[in-house]
């Protein structure tokens, strides 16, 4: 019981309870009490709806306002539109958490707590958060008349036609699938991000997928439904999808890219209120849109590309940059790294005065884009995946390692962590065969190269 309505009378001295109750009139006003810490209940209204509304200065009919159901049926999202010719109307979004529902005659009552999302600050107290609604289903199919109280009470709210704000709701169609996602995406029904924190699961009909998180602070799952295929090639596809997550829903433009048989990338636009708006300008500034890199649950190894012009490289950290590796072990001592390439592996030997470690990365696939190369690797004997981004400029080779996605724009602070001088050496044959981990003296390459590695994103586990 989250809501109580009571009848009251003036206090006086009575001989008995019966005498006190006899003073109450049947038509005495009812007073409302709302439980503040109430457990939410089903709202008994399932969107989507379009609606018009009035605050007593005329009906705001165009543009239509909307109500959407949230993933949790105890929440509704009201999106009010402003009408230029109607006084007292404004654009706002109000999320309603339903705490009580009941019926009196043909009228349905609903009590809920409103969270207002406006562009200006508003004092937030229980008094202006709780509201009472009364609604009735009209004879017209799918039409509901509703009124809202002016304050945190149901007092005087007896008709869905009279209230501080009246609304006329019309049931609208929920978005349905009109296309399928690319076959080279749905062939693998499960994909995951490089860090393994997010999973994409495609449905059996290939027209929907669900995005789930494994964070400790769980986010709402997000469901996507393919609405319209916009354009596509053998290795890319653009679609309009309907996205719903909690109370956030709308149409979204999505671009899929096939990078390898077991590697894809997705770009997302912004949520739009109509499918026509979704892709209109979603990627007009495409370089600013992030890519989400996904790998299949099982990723086979493939040949490793040649990162620079030698398979036998040795790099040395400039003094003072060793803290990114093992500060508690290496301190300010010089850190040395040897990197070697076999057919399907990249091997890195990290060593300093009191610490030595070997990291082996299996290669899973690579591609080139706008002068940069992207290589997906997996740290052997673990489930961790990384994206190595490397490119050459002015006789300088740059390499960055990222653990979540293949970034197109690396922050400046990333590439300032560690810098290396690359030199040739004969260490690789013995290093790869694990017969020796000693590092012979350096023979400098004729072309001086600078090798920049973002080690902060490659945790030593």
LOVONU-808719 format. One record per residue (C-alpha): residue number from 1; residue in one letter; x, y, z. Coordinates in steps of 0.1 Angstrom, whole numbers. Example, Ala and Ser with C-alpha at 12.3 -4.5 7.8 and 13.67 -1.06 7.14 Angstrom:
// LOVONU-808719
PT 1 a 123 -45 78
PT 2 s 137 -11 71
//
This chain:
// LOVONU-808719
PT 1 x 0 0 0
PT 2 x 18 31 -13
PT 3 x -11 56 -11
PT 4 x -38 63 15
PT 5 x -68 86 12
PT 6 x -83 97 45
PT 7 x -112 118 58
PT 8 x -106 142 86
PT 9 x -126 164 110
PT 10 x -118 190 136
PT 11 x -103 178 168
PT 12 x -125 178 199
PT 13 x -132 158 230
PT 14 x -154 128 223
PT 15 x -168 101 247
PT 16 x -160 72 223
PT 17 x -146 63 189
PT 18 x -181 58 175
PT 19 x -191 93 185
PT 20 x -159 108 169
PT 21 x -166 89 136
PT 22 x -202 100 136
PT 23 x -191 135 131
PT 24 x -176 126 97
PT 25 x -197 133 66
PT 26 x -198 109 37
PT 27 x -191 138 13
PT 28 x -162 151 34
PT 29 x -131 158 13
PT 30 x -105 130 10
PT 31 x -69 138 19
PT 32 x -40 120 2
PT 33 x -9 104 18
PT 34 x 19 91 -4
PT 35 x 46 68 8
PT 36 x 79 84 0
PT 37 x 100 53 -2
PT 38 x 74 33 -21
PT 39 x 83 4 -43
PT 40 x 74 12 -80
PT 41 x 44 -6 -95
PT 42 x 33 -12 -131
PT 43 x 19 20 -147
PT 44 x -9 0 -164
PT 45 x -3 22 -195
PT 46 x 20 9 -222
PT 47 x 33 33 -248
PT 48 x 40 46 -273
PT 49 x 13 73 -273
PT 50 x 10 107 -290
PT 51 x -9 133 -271
PT 52 x -21 169 -271
PT 53 x -23 188 -238
PT 54 x -37 220 -223
PT 55 x -29 241 -192
PT 56 x -60 262 -195
PT 57 x -48 285 -223
PT 58 x -57 264 -253
PT 59 x -47 230 -266
PT 60 x -12 223 -278
PT 61 x -19 202 -308
PT 62 x 11 207 -331
PT 63 x 37 194 -329
PT 64 x 24 163 -311
PT 65 x 39 154 -278
PT 66 x 48 117 -271
PT 67 x 48 91 -243
PT 68 x 72 62 -244
PT 69 x 73 31 -222
PT 70 x 106 23 -206
PT 71 x 123 -11 -203
PT 72 x 109 -12 -167
PT 73 x 70 -10 -170
PT 74 x 69 11 -138
PT 75 x 83 41 -157
PT 76 x 69 63 -185
PT 77 x 87 91 -204
PT 78 x 66 121 -213
PT 79 x 81 144 -240
PT 80 x 62 177 -241
PT 81 x 64 199 -272
PT 82 x 60 236 -272
PT 83 x 33 252 -294
PT 84 x 42 287 -306
PT 85 x 6 299 -305
PT 86 x -4 285 -271
PT 87 x 5 302 -238
PT 88 x 21 281 -211
PT 89 x 36 254 -233
PT 90 x 73 244 -233
PT 91 x 95 216 -245
PT 92 x 105 193 -217
PT 93 x 110 157 -208
PT 94 x 94 142 -176
PT 95 x 101 107 -164
PT 96 x 73 93 -143
PT 97 x 79 65 -118
PT 98 x 45 50 -109
PT 99 x 40 42 -72
PT 100 x 2 35 -69
PT 101 x -27 26 -92
PT 102 x -64 20 -84
PT 103 x -99 23 -99
PT 104 x -130 42 -88
PT 105 x -160 35 -110
PT 106 x -148 40 -146
PT 107 x -120 63 -136
PT 108 x -84 50 -132
PT 109 x -61 67 -108
PT 110 x -23 68 -109
PT 111 x 2 83 -85
PT 112 x 38 88 -94
PT 113 x 70 107 -89
PT 114 x 82 130 -117
PT 115 x 118 136 -126
PT 116 x 119 167 -148
PT 117 x 146 172 -173
PT 118 x 147 209 -182
PT 119 x 174 233 -194
PT 120 x 172 253 -162
PT 121 x 176 244 -126
PT 122 x 145 237 -106
PT 123 x 142 231 -68
PT 124 x 134 194 -63
PT 125 x 113 184 -33
PT 126 x 87 157 -27
PT 127 x 60 184 -29
PT 128 x 68 193 -65
PT 129 x 78 157 -75
PT 130 x 46 137 -67
PT 131 x 16 140 -89
PT 132 x -18 124 -91
PT 133 x -34 114 -125
PT 134 x -69 103 -133
PT 135 x -77 88 -168
PT 136 x -104 70 -186
PT 137 x -106 50 -218
PT 138 x -129 66 -243
PT 139 x -151 48 -267
PT 140 x -127 56 -295
PT 141 x -102 28 -298
PT 142 x -68 36 -284
PT 143 x -78 71 -270
PT 144 x -74 80 -234
PT 145 x -84 112 -216
PT 146 x -62 121 -187
PT 147 x -58 150 -162
PT 148 x -30 158 -137
PT 149 x -31 174 -103
PT 150 x -14 207 -96
PT 151 x 4 195 -65
PT 152 x 13 164 -45
PT 153 x -23 153 -38
PT 154 x -54 137 -54
PT 155 x -77 162 -37
PT 156 x -103 176 -60
PT 157 x -91 155 -90
PT 158 x -124 138 -99
PT 159 x -125 140 -137
PT 160 x -101 132 -165
PT 161 x -114 164 -182
PT 162 x -105 188 -154
PT 163 x -71 194 -138
PT 164 x -40 215 -138
PT 165 x -30 199 -170
PT 166 x -53 178 -193
PT 167 x -40 154 -219
PT 168 x -56 134 -247
PT 169 x -36 103 -255
PT 170 x -38 83 -288
PT 171 x -21 49 -291
PT 172 x 6 48 -317
PT 173 x 24 19 -333
PT 174 x 56 5 -318
PT 175 x 84 4 -343
PT 176 x 86 -29 -361
PT 177 x 115 -44 -381
PT 178 x 117 -36 -418
PT 179 x 151 -50 -426
PT 180 x 179 -74 -415
PT 181 x 214 -66 -404
PT 182 x 243 -76 -428
PT 183 x 247 -113 -432
PT 184 x 285 -110 -425
PT 185 x 275 -96 -391
PT 186 x 247 -120 -381
PT 187 x 267 -151 -392
PT 188 x 283 -147 -358
PT 189 x 255 -144 -334
PT 190 x 277 -131 -305
PT 191 x 303 -103 -307
PT 192 x 322 -86 -279
PT 193 x 343 -55 -274
PT 194 x 380 -59 -271
PT 195 x 379 -54 -233
PT 196 x 352 -81 -230
PT 197 x 330 -57 -211
PT 198 x 301 -55 -236
PT 199 x 284 -83 -256
PT 200 x 263 -80 -287
PT 201 x 238 -108 -292
PT 202 x 219 -110 -325
PT 203 x 185 -126 -327
PT 204 x 175 -157 -347
PT 205 x 157 -135 -373
PT 206 x 188 -114 -379
PT 207 x 167 -82 -375
PT 208 x 176 -73 -339
PT 209 x 204 -75 -313
PT 210 x 208 -68 -276
PT 211 x 238 -50 -261
PT 212 x 246 -62 -226
PT 213 x 272 -50 -201
PT 214 x 293 -68 -175
PT 215 x 302 -38 -155
PT 216 x 300 -39 -117
PT 217 x 276 -9 -119
PT 218 x 252 -25 -143
PT 219 x 238 -3 -171
PT 220 x 205 -10 -187
PT 221 x 206 -35 -216
PT 222 x 200 -18 -250
PT 223 x 179 -34 -277
PT 224 x 182 -25 -314
PT 225 x 157 -33 -341
PT 226 x 166 -29 -378
PT 227 x 141 -5 -393
PT 228 x 155 5 -427
PT 229 x 185 -4 -449
PT 230 x 200 28 -462
PT 231 x 230 18 -483
PT 232 x 256 -9 -484
PT 233 x 286 -24 -501
PT 234 x 304 -58 -498
PT 235 x 322 -46 -466
PT 236 x 300 -18 -452
PT 237 x 263 -12 -445
PT 238 x 243 17 -432
PT 239 x 209 11 -415
PT 240 x 184 30 -394
PT 241 x 176 11 -362
PT 242 x 153 17 -332
PT 243 x 172 18 -299
PT 244 x 156 13 -265
PT 245 x 174 14 -232
PT 246 x 157 22 -199
PT 247 x 138 54 -208
PT 248 x 162 64 -235
PT 249 x 148 54 -269
PT 250 x 146 66 -305
PT 251 x 159 61 -340
PT 252 x 196 58 -346
PT 253 x 218 57 -377
PT 254 x 244 28 -376
PT 255 x 273 20 -399
PT 256 x 288 -15 -399
PT 257 x 322 -22 -413
PT 258 x 337 -56 -421
PT 259 x 374 -55 -412
PT 260 x 382 -92 -412
PT 261 x 361 -124 -411
PT 262 x 360 -122 -373
PT 263 x 364 -85 -368
PT 264 x 338 -57 -374
PT 265 x 334 -21 -364
PT 266 x 303 0 -357
PT 267 x 297 37 -358
PT 268 x 266 52 -340
PT 269 x 248 84 -347
PT 270 x 227 104 -322
PT 271 x 192 94 -312
PT 272 x 164 110 -334
PT 273 x 127 111 -330
PT 274 x 119 99 -365
PT 275 x 136 74 -389
PT 276 x 139 102 -415
PT 277 x 160 123 -392
PT 278 x 183 95 -380
PT 279 x 208 94 -409
PT 280 x 201 129 -423
PT 281 x 233 144 -407
PT 282 x 244 117 -383
PT 283 x 278 113 -400
PT 284 x 283 147 -416
PT 285 x 313 150 -392
PT 286 x 323 114 -395
PT 287 x 358 118 -381
PT 288 x 343 128 -347
PT 289 x 322 97 -344
PT 290 x 338 69 -324
PT 291 x 342 34 -337
PT 292 x 333 4 -316
PT 293 x 356 -25 -325
PT 294 x 341 -60 -320
PT 295 x 355 -95 -323
PT 296 x 337 -128 -325
PT 297 x 337 -151 -295
PT 298 x 362 -173 -312
PT 299 x 389 -155 -331
PT 300 x 415 -176 -351
PT 301 x 451 -164 -354
PT 302 x 464 -151 -387
PT 303 x 497 -139 -401
PT 304 x 512 -109 -384
PT 305 x 520 -79 -406
PT 306 x 555 -64 -408
PT 307 x 552 -34 -385
PT 308 x 585 -18 -396
PT 309 x 613 -26 -420
PT 310 x 629 -53 -399
PT 311 x 617 -83 -380
PT 312 x 645 -79 -355
PT 313 x 641 -47 -335
PT 314 x 652 -36 -301
PT 315 x 639 -5 -285
PT 316 x 651 14 -254
PT 317 x 631 36 -232
PT 318 x 644 71 -226
PT 319 x 655 76 -190
PT 320 x 626 85 -166
PT 321 x 599 69 -187
PT 322 x 600 35 -170
PT 323 x 572 42 -145
PT 324 x 546 30 -170
PT 325 x 559 -5 -167
PT 326 x 567 -16 -131
PT 327 x 576 14 -110
PT 328 x 578 -6 -79
PT 329 x 604 -29 -95
PT 330 x 622 -7 -120
PT 331 x 623 26 -104
PT 332 x 643 51 -124
PT 333 x 665 24 -140
PT 334 x 667 21 -178
PT 335 x 639 -2 -192
PT 336 x 647 -23 -223
PT 337 x 622 -38 -247
PT 338 x 628 -62 -275
PT 339 x 601 -67 -300
PT 340 x 601 -96 -325
PT 341 x 577 -110 -351
PT 342 x 570 -146 -360
PT 343 x 543 -157 -385
PT 344 x 514 -153 -361
PT 345 x 529 -137 -330
PT 346 x 544 -105 -317
PT 347 x 568 -110 -288
PT 348 x 579 -83 -264
PT 349 x 607 -88 -238
PT 350 x 605 -61 -210
PT 351 x 635 -59 -187
PT 352 x 652 -36 -163
PT 353 x 677 -41 -135
PT 354 x 654 -62 -112
PT 355 x 625 -71 -135
PT 356 x 620 -92 -166
PT 357 x 588 -102 -184
PT 358 x 578 -116 -217
PT 359 x 545 -108 -234
PT 360 x 533 -127 -265
PT 361 x 505 -114 -287
PT 362 x 487 -135 -312
PT 363 x 476 -117 -344
PT 364 x 440 -119 -354
PT 365 x 436 -96 -384
PT 366 x 446 -62 -397
PT 367 x 434 -35 -421
PT 368 x 446 -1 -434
PT 369 x 426 31 -433
PT 370 x 437 67 -441
PT 371 x 474 59 -439
PT 372 x 472 41 -406
PT 373 x 473 4 -399
PT 374 x 451 -14 -373
PT 375 x 460 -48 -359
PT 376 x 439 -68 -336
PT 377 x 459 -89 -312
PT 378 x 453 -112 -282
PT 379 x 476 -116 -252
PT 380 x 483 -153 -252
PT 381 x 470 -174 -224
PT 382 x 444 -147 -215
PT 383 x 412 -135 -230
PT 384 x 425 -99 -234
PT 385 x 424 -83 -268
PT 386 x 442 -52 -280
PT 387 x 442 -29 -310
PT 388 x 477 -19 -322
PT 389 x 476 13 -342
PT 390 x 508 20 -362
PT 391 x 519 43 -389
PT 392 x 550 58 -405
PT 393 x 558 95 -408
PT 394 x 590 114 -416
PT 395 x 611 82 -411
PT 396 x 594 77 -378
PT 397 x 574 46 -369
PT 398 x 546 52 -343
PT 399 x 528 24 -325
PT 400 x 500 27 -299
PT 401 x 482 -1 -281
PT 402 x 446 4 -270
PT 403 x 426 -21 -249
PT 404 x 389 -10 -256
PT 405 x 386 -1 -293
PT 406 x 406 10 -323
PT 407 x 408 48 -318
PT 408 x 411 70 -348
PT 409 x 422 100 -328
PT 410 x 447 92 -301
PT 411 x 450 118 -273
PT 412 x 483 137 -272
PT 413 x 490 126 -237
PT 414 x 489 89 -249
PT 415 x 519 94 -272
PT 416 x 540 112 -246
PT 417 x 543 83 -223
PT 418 x 573 64 -237
PT 419 x 596 69 -266
PT 420 x 620 44 -280
PT 421 x 650 43 -303
PT 422 x 648 14 -327
PT 423 x 679 -6 -335
PT 424 x 685 -38 -353
PT 425 x 697 -69 -334
PT 426 x 701 -106 -338
PT 427 x 681 -114 -307
PT 428 x 649 -126 -324
PT 429 x 658 -161 -334
PT 430 x 669 -170 -299
PT 431 x 642 -149 -282
PT 432 x 613 -166 -301
PT 433 x 628 -200 -294
PT 434 x 631 -191 -257
PT 435 x 667 -202 -258
PT 436 x 680 -169 -247
PT 437 x 667 -137 -231
PT 438 x 700 -119 -230
PT 439 x 702 -87 -251
PT 440 x 734 -83 -272
PT 441 x 749 -49 -279
PT 442 x 730 -27 -303
PT 443 x 738 -20 -339
PT 444 x 721 11 -350
PT 445 x 700 11 -381
PT 446 x 711 33 -410
PT 447 x 677 50 -409
PT 448 x 670 64 -375
PT 449 x 635 56 -364
PT 450 x 615 67 -333
PT 451 x 591 40 -319
PT 452 x 563 55 -297
PT 453 x 543 30 -277
PT 454 x 513 36 -255
PT 455 x 522 12 -227
PT 456 x 497 27 -203
PT 457 x 470 10 -223
PT 458 x 488 -23 -224
PT 459 x 486 -34 -187
PT 460 x 512 -58 -175
PT 461 x 490 -84 -159
//
